[in-house]
């Protein structure tokens, strides 16, 4: 799976046009991560993004704003581990609940409490986490080995290292900066899809 995580502050050009470019390329989902926005502004932006994503049948995932997801009847939500632990009993109405984890303990706990998938990171060095050492592929392997639900890797993922995260057991990747700033996000997603196909073919041989 290829998950696009948004950051409108990094986006080159019109943000909603960028969302449409990404949705048109059909990633697994788009996580609207704009956590700095007040709830009302986030809801307005989410409604606009939902309209775009619906045109291309790409799930829009609400990040952290549980009430916004309910109000807009969006069935997919993603939460940081701590927020998920506090509210997991309130999330039964959602079809897909993802959780961001930064340790094996968080991963195991999230699965036990009903998470549908995990995002583990950050794996490689990234400007989004300046000064914070990456956790690396061994960390990602430990997460993948510890749970039975899908795991996507985030943090410094690029074309040249995405295959490495698949090789250690990840089911997918998340990309934020690249799809916000590149000239052709659709081409970038297509390249990742080809890499996934090549990896599956390699595993069969």
N, C-alpha and C positions, 0 to 999 in steps of 0.2 A: 504494500500500500504506500501511496505517496500522499502525504498530508501537507497542505499549504497552511502556514501559520502567518497571520497578517501582522503588519506593523506599519500603519499609515504614515508614521513619522519618518520612515525610511523610504517610503514610496516615491518613485520618480513619476511625475505627472499626476493625472487625476486618479484618485484612489479607486473610485467605483469602476472606472474604465479598466484599471489594473485587475480588479476582481473579476470582471467579465473575461478578460484575456486568460486568466488562470482557469476560471470555470469552464471556458470553452474547450480547454485541453483535457478536461475530465480527470482531475486528480481524485483520489479516494474521498477526500473531504477538504473543506476549508474551515479552519478554526479562526474565528474572529476574536483576536487576543487583546483588543484595545482597552487594557485594564486601567488606563489613566483617565478614561472618560467617566463623567457622572452617569448614573444609571439612565437618566432620561435621554441624554445624548447617545449613549450606547444603544439604547432601544431604537432610536430613530435610524442610526446607522445600520443596525442589524436588520431592520425591516427592509431597507434599501438593498442590502446584500442578499437577503433572502429572496427577494424578487428576481435578482440576477441569477442566483444559484439554481432557483427552481426552473428557469428556462433551459438549463443544461443538465437537469437532474443530478446535480452535485449537492450532497448534504452540506448545509451550513451548520457548524458546531458553535454553540455559545460557550464562551470561556468565562467561567466564574459567576456570571450574572444569572442566578437560578430563576429569579422572578421574571426576568426579561424572557427567558426561554419559555416559561409557562405562559406568559401573556401572549407571546407570538406563536404559541403552539409548535415550537421547535423541539423535536424529539431527541436531539443529540446535544450533549453537554460535556464540557471538559473542565476539570477542577485540579488545582494543586492538591497534593496529598493531605495536607492539614485540613483544608476546607472540606475535602471529601470525607475524612474521618468524622468531622463534626456534623455533617449533613446527610450521610449516606442513607439514613432511614427515610429521608424526605424525597429520595430520588427514584422511587420505584415506578413512577409514571413515565420516566424517560426510557426510550428504547435502547440508547447507547450512551454509556457513561465512561469517559476516559479519565485517566488520572496521570498527572506528572509525578514522577518519582526520582529520587536522588540517592536511594540506597536499597539494598536487598530487602531490608526490614520493611521499608515503605511499600515495596512491590508486593511482598507476600501479604501484608496487611490489606492492601488495596484489593487484591484478588479475593481474599477471604471475605471482605465486606461487599463484594458484588461488582467490582469494576469489570467492564467489558474488554478494555485494552489499556495498555500503559504507554506513556512516552517517557523514555529514560534519557537523561543527559546531565550536563553536556558532555559529549563524547570527545570532540576534537576542539582545538583552540578556536575561539571565535571572538570577533570584535564586540559582540553583544554581551560578552562576559569578560571584559578586559580585566586583567589582573587575577582572574580566578582560574586555577589550573584545571585542565580538562580531566575527566574521570577515565577516559580511555576505553579501549576495546575489551580489556579484561573485566572491567566493571560491567560493561554491556553483556558480556558472555554470562557473568554471574546472575544478572537479572533474568536473562532468557532461560537459564537453567533452573531458576528458582520458581518460575510460574508456568502455567499452562495456557494463559490467555495471550493474545498477540502483543508484541512489543515493537514499538517504533523508536528509532534513535533520533536524537536532535542535538544540534550544536556542531557547527563547522562542517556539516555534510556538504560534499561537492561531488561532481562527477567522478573524480579520481579516487575518492575513498568510500563512496556509497557501497561498492561491492564488498568492502571489508566488513561493514556492519551486517550485511546479509550473511556473510560466511560464518560469523560467530553466533548466528541464530536469530537475529532480528527479523521481523516480518515486514518491516517497512522503514521509511525515513520521513522525517519532517524537515521542511526547509522554509526559512523565513526570509533572511536577508536577500538571498539570491533571487527569489521570485518577486521581491519588492523592487529590486534595482536593475535587473537585467533588461536588455533590449527586447528579448523575445521569450517571455515566460512560457508560452506554449511550446516552443522548441526545447526549452530546458526540461519541461515535464516529459515530452516525447523521448528525450535522451535517457531520462531515468527509467521510463517504461521499457525501453530497449535493454537497458542494463539488467532489469529484473528478469526479462525473458532470457537473456544470455545466462544469467546466474542459475535459473531453473534448468535450462538445457544442460549446463555444465554439471549440475548435481545429478542429472539422470545418466550421464555418460560414465 
